Amino acid sequence: MVDLSVDLKGIRFANPVAMASGNAGYGFEYQAVSGFSNRDVGAVFLKGTTLEPKLGNKPERVMESPCGLLNSIGLQNPGAHAVIADYLPKLDLSQTQFIINVSGSSVEEYAEVVRLFDQTDLPAIEVNISCPNVKKGGAAFGNDPEMAARVVEACRASTTKPLIVKLSPNQTDIAEGARRVIDAGADILSAINTMMGMQIDIDSATPTLGNNQGGLSGPAIKPIALLKVHQVYQVAKQYDVPIIGLGGIASAEDAIEFILAGASMVAIGTAIAKDPLLVKKVSKGVERYMKRHGYRSVNEMTGRLTLNTDTVLCG
């Protein structure tokens, strides 16, 4: 028998395939799609939420790129109070695990948003540390291990729920960044977030995105994401901290690669815009692979990657 369920820090997920934040809205939008059910999803990571409402960046916000998407949404959201009062009551919490994603432009804002969601029935909080720190001239928290640790430490003091910290791939040493946020109180790590990129309209000689640059997602970043997940795994396994892997996953084979590299779960983002039923298909594909290779649980697969000898893994 194959058991697809995963337990991360006391939270049980029915299967190891989730919908990534920013791609699944607030958990009820996709239910209008024929054949879709949240019950087929291991978890739904809700849209990034800040303390106050945000209108987001000026258009254009999303542009297609070879093997991926560039997005510069700017965290458009109605604010934490509205999400708690108006959005969360619409969710059937028996369907799957719904996890909020939070952001802030200061350490204090992160802590306050986490405090508000600590009072809800959601099982965990994902902290997006790729947001700019307005007190540091707009530098992203996640690119500076010290700043990232300060955010996580403040969030840890504001909640008893498990904290999932979403790591930025744009930092110099993601393994060191992982260690710092674990020491600061992270229970679970999520890797990776989007890579920074740009696209230019050659006729107007201007960026195609209204914000000039944006986050690159999709299959183009998968090889980078796999390497980053494995690097993070080398640190996280020493602390018994599980990893949720994401970045360009579009098939069961992709998901299996991430699990072998060290992820206990995976999350799909860009690809579900093309196929909202993909998560269920990927989960079934993982199950077939486990049966074929004799794995009884996802945990048995995690980190089973065997590196070639006499080589150096660097990034």
C-alpha positions as CSV (number, residue, x, y, z in Angstrom):
1,M,0.0,0.0,0.0
2,V,1.1,3.5,-0.8
3,D,0.5,6.3,1.7
4,L,0.5,9.8,0.0
5,S,-0.1,11.7,3.3
6,V,2.6,13.9,4.7
7,D,3.0,15.2,8.3
8,L,4.9,18.4,8.7
9,K,5.4,19.6,12.2
10,G,2.1,18.1,13.3
11,I,0.1,19.2,10.3
12,R,-1.3,16.4,8.2
13,F,-1.6,16.8,4.4
14,A,-3.6,14.3,2.4
15,N,-1.0,14.3,-0.4
16,P,2.3,16.0,-1.1
17,V,1.2,18.4,-3.8
18,A,0.0,21.9,-3.0
19,M,-1.2,25.0,-4.8
20,A,1.4,27.8,-4.4
21,S,0.5,31.2,-3.0
22,G,-0.4,33.9,-5.6
23,N,-1.8,31.3,-7.9
24,A,-4.8,29.9,-6.0
25,G,-6.4,33.2,-4.9
26,Y,-8.1,32.9,-1.5
27,G,-9.0,29.2,-1.8
28,F,-12.5,29.4,-3.4
29,E,-11.9,30.9,-6.9
30,Y,-10.9,27.6,-8.6
31,Q,-14.0,25.8,-7.3
32,A,-15.9,27.2,-10.3
33,V,-13.7,25.1,-12.6
34,S,-15.4,21.8,-13.7
35,G,-13.7,18.8,-12.1
36,F,-11.7,20.8,-9.6
37,S,-12.0,20.1,-5.8
38,N,-9.8,21.4,-3.0
39,R,-10.1,17.9,-1.6
40,D,-7.7,16.7,-4.3
41,V,-5.1,19.3,-3.2
42,G,-2.6,18.7,-0.4
43,A,-2.8,22.3,0.6
44,V,-3.8,25.7,-0.7
45,F,-1.4,28.5,0.1
46,L,-3.6,31.6,0.1
47,K,-2.7,34.9,-1.7
48,G,0.0,37.1,-0.1
49,T,-1.6,39.4,2.5
50,T,-0.4,42.6,4.1
51,L,-1.7,44.6,7.1
52,E,-3.4,47.3,5.0
53,P,-5.0,46.9,1.6
54,K,-2.7,47.3,-1.4
55,L,-3.7,48.2,-5.0
56,G,-0.6,46.6,-6.4
57,N,1.7,47.8,-9.2
58,K,0.7,49.7,-12.3
59,P,0.2,47.6,-15.5
60,E,1.4,45.7,-17.3
61,R,1.7,43.2,-14.5
62,V,2.1,39.8,-16.2
63,M,4.0,39.0,-19.3
64,E,4.7,35.7,-21.0
65,S,8.3,34.8,-21.3
66,P,10.0,31.8,-22.9
67,C,9.4,28.8,-20.6
68,G,7.7,30.9,-18.0
69,L,6.0,34.1,-16.8
70,L,7.2,37.4,-15.5
71,N,4.9,38.9,-12.9
72,S,4.9,42.2,-11.0
73,I,1.5,42.1,-9.2
74,G,2.7,44.1,-6.3
75,L,0.9,42.1,-3.6
76,Q,-2.6,43.5,-4.5
77,N,-4.8,42.3,-1.6
78,P,-7.7,43.6,0.6
79,G,-5.6,43.7,3.8
80,A,-5.5,41.3,6.7
81,H,-8.6,42.5,8.5
82,A,-10.8,42.0,5.4
83,V,-9.3,38.6,4.6
84,I,-10.1,37.4,8.1
85,A,-13.6,38.9,8.2
86,D,-14.8,38.4,4.6
87,Y,-12.6,35.7,2.9
88,L,-11.8,33.0,5.5
89,P,-15.5,32.4,6.4
90,K,-16.1,31.3,2.8
91,L,-13.6,28.4,3.2
92,D,-14.6,24.9,4.1
93,L,-11.7,24.0,6.3
94,S,-12.5,20.3,6.1
95,Q,-11.6,20.2,2.4
96,T,-7.8,20.6,2.7
97,Q,-5.2,22.6,4.6
98,F,-5.5,26.3,3.9
99,I,-2.3,28.3,4.8
100,I,-2.1,32.1,4.7
101,N,0.9,33.8,3.1
102,V,1.9,37.1,4.8
103,S,4.1,40.0,3.8
104,G,5.2,43.3,5.2
105,S,7.3,46.3,4.5
106,S,8.8,46.4,8.0
107,V,9.5,44.0,10.8
108,E,6.7,45.5,12.9
109,E,4.2,45.0,10.1
110,Y,5.1,41.3,9.6
111,A,4.7,40.7,13.4
112,E,1.3,42.4,13.4
113,V,-0.1,40.5,10.4
114,V,1.1,37.2,11.9
115,R,-0.5,38.1,15.3
116,L,-3.9,38.7,13.5
117,F,-3.8,35.3,11.7
118,D,-2.6,33.6,14.9
119,Q,-6.2,34.1,16.1
120,T,-7.7,32.2,13.1
121,D,-8.3,28.5,12.6
122,L,-5.7,28.2,9.8
123,P,-3.1,25.6,10.7
124,A,0.1,27.5,9.8
125,I,1.5,30.8,8.5
126,E,3.8,31.2,5.5
127,V,6.1,34.2,5.8
128,N,7.2,35.7,2.5
129,I,10.5,37.4,3.2
130,S,11.1,38.5,-0.4
131,C,9.4,41.9,0.3
132,P,11.2,45.2,0.5
133,N,12.1,46.8,3.8
134,V,11.1,50.4,3.6
135,K,13.4,51.3,6.5
136,K,16.4,49.9,4.5
137,G,15.8,51.7,1.2
138,G,13.7,49.0,-0.4
139,A,16.2,46.1,0.0
140,A,14.4,42.7,0.2
141,F,14.4,41.1,3.6
142,G,15.1,37.7,2.1
143,N,18.3,38.8,0.4
144,D,20.0,39.7,3.8
145,P,20.3,36.8,6.3
146,E,20.3,39.2,9.2
147,M,17.2,41.1,8.1
148,A,15.5,37.8,7.3
149,A,16.3,36.5,10.8
150,R,14.9,39.6,12.4
151,V,11.6,39.2,10.6
152,V,11.2,35.5,11.5
153,E,12.2,36.2,15.1
154,A,9.4,38.9,15.3
155,C,6.9,36.6,13.7
156,R,7.9,33.7,16.0
157,A,7.1,35.9,19.0
158,S,3.6,36.7,17.5
159,T,2.3,33.2,17.0
160,T,2.3,29.6,18.4
161,K,1.4,28.3,14.9
162,P,4.0,26.6,12.7
163,L,5.9,29.2,10.7
164,I,6.7,28.4,7.1
165,V,9.4,30.7,5.7
166,K,9.6,31.2,2.0
167,L,13.2,31.7,0.9
168,S,14.4,34.1,-1.8
169,P,16.6,32.5,-4.4
170,N,18.2,35.9,-5.1
171,Q,20.3,35.8,-1.9
172,T,24.0,35.1,-2.1
173,D,24.0,31.9,0.0
174,I,20.6,30.3,0.4
175,A,22.0,27.6,2.7
176,E,23.2,30.2,5.1
177,G,20.0,32.1,4.8
178,A,18.1,28.9,5.6
179,R,20.2,28.3,8.7
180,R,19.7,31.8,10.0
181,V,15.9,31.7,9.7
182,I,15.8,28.2,11.3
183,D,17.7,29.6,14.3
184,A,15.2,32.5,14.4
185,G,12.2,30.2,14.7
186,A,11.2,28.8,11.3
187,D,9.5,25.4,11.5
188,I,9.3,24.6,7.8
189,L,11.1,26.1,4.8
190,S,9.6,26.9,1.4
191,A,12.0,27.1,-1.5
192,I,12.2,28.8,-3.9
193,N,10.4,32.1,-4.6
194,T,10.6,33.7,-8.1
195,M,13.8,34.9,-9.7
196,M,14.1,38.5,-10.6
197,G,13.9,39.3,-14.3
198,M,13.1,41.8,-17.0
199,Q,11.7,41.9,-20.5
200,I,12.1,44.8,-23.0
201,D,9.9,46.0,-25.8
202,I,12.5,46.7,-28.5
203,D,10.2,49.1,-30.5
204,S,9.6,51.4,-27.6
205,A,12.9,50.6,-25.8
206,T,11.1,50.3,-22.5
207,P,10.4,47.4,-20.1
208,T,7.2,45.5,-20.8
209,L,6.3,45.5,-17.1
210,G,5.0,48.6,-15.6
211,N,7.3,48.1,-12.6
212,N,10.3,47.6,-14.9
213,Q,11.2,44.2,-13.4
214,G,9.3,41.3,-12.0
215,G,9.5,37.7,-10.7
216,L,10.3,35.0,-13.2
217,S,8.4,31.7,-12.6
218,G,7.7,28.5,-14.6
219,P,9.8,25.8,-16.2
220,A,12.7,28.2,-16.9
221,I,13.7,28.3,-13.2
222,K,13.2,24.6,-12.4
223,P,16.9,23.6,-12.7
224,I,17.9,26.5,-10.4
225,A,15.1,25.7,-7.9
226,L,16.2,22.0,-7.8
227,L,19.8,23.0,-6.9
228,K,18.6,25.5,-4.3
229,V,16.3,23.0,-2.7
230,H,19.1,20.4,-2.4
231,Q,21.4,23.1,-0.9
232,V,18.8,24.0,1.6
233,Y,18.2,20.4,2.4
234,Q,21.8,19.9,3.5
235,V,21.2,22.4,6.3
236,A,17.5,21.7,7.1
237,K,18.0,18.0,7.6
238,Q,20.4,18.7,10.5
239,Y,17.6,20.5,12.3
240,D,14.8,18.1,11.3
241,V,13.1,21.0,9.4
242,P,11.1,19.9,6.4
243,I,11.1,21.7,3.0
244,I,8.3,22.5,0.6
245,G,9.8,22.6,-2.9
246,L,8.6,24.8,-5.7
247,G,9.8,26.5,-8.9
248,G,8.8,25.4,-12.3
249,I,6.9,22.2,-11.4
250,A,4.6,21.2,-14.3
251,S,4.5,17.4,-14.1
252,A,4.7,14.4,-11.8
253,E,8.3,13.9,-12.9
254,D,9.2,17.4,-11.9
255,A,7.6,16.9,-8.5
256,I,9.5,13.6,-8.0
257,E,12.8,15.4,-8.7
258,F,12.1,17.9,-6.0
259,I,11.2,15.2,-3.5
260,L,14.4,13.3,-4.3
261,A,16.4,16.5,-3.9
262,G,15.1,16.9,-0.4
263,A,11.5,18.3,-0.4
264,S,8.9,16.7,1.8
265,M,6.1,18.4,-0.2
266,V,5.9,20.4,-3.4
267,A,3.8,23.3,-4.6
268,I,2.7,24.2,-8.1
269,G,2.2,27.8,-9.2
270,T,2.5,29.0,-12.8
271,A,1.5,25.7,-14.4
272,I,-2.0,25.6,-12.7
273,A,-2.9,28.7,-14.6
274,K,-2.8,26.6,-17.8
275,D,-4.3,23.5,-16.2
276,P,-6.3,24.0,-12.9
277,L,-6.6,20.2,-12.6
278,L,-2.8,19.6,-12.7
279,V,-2.3,19.1,-9.0
280,K,-4.5,16.0,-9.0
281,K,-2.7,14.7,-12.0
282,V,0.7,15.2,-10.4
283,S,-0.4,13.6,-7.2
284,K,-1.6,10.5,-9.1
285,G,1.7,10.4,-11.0
286,V,3.7,10.5,-7.8
287,E,1.6,7.6,-6.5
288,R,2.3,5.5,-9.6
289,Y,6.0,6.2,-9.2
290,M,6.0,5.2,-5.6
291,K,4.3,1.9,-6.5
292,R,6.7,1.2,-9.3
293,H,9.8,1.8,-7.1
294,G,8.5,0.2,-3.9
295,Y,8.1,3.4,-1.8
296,R,5.4,3.1,0.9
297,S,5.5,6.7,2.0
298,V,6.6,10.1,0.6
299,N,9.0,10.4,3.6
300,E,10.9,7.3,2.2
301,M,11.6,9.3,-1.0
302,T,12.6,12.6,0.5
303,G,16.3,13.3,0.0
304,R,17.1,10.0,-1.8
305,L,19.2,11.8,-4.4
306,T,22.6,10.1,-4.8
307,L,25.2,12.6,-6.1
308,N,27.9,11.5,-8.5
309,T,31.2,10.9,-6.7
310,D,34.3,13.0,-7.0
311,T,32.4,16.1,-7.9
312,V,31.7,19.3,-6.1
313,L,28.1,20.7,-5.8
314,C,28.3,24.4,-5.9
315,G,25.9,27.2,-6.8
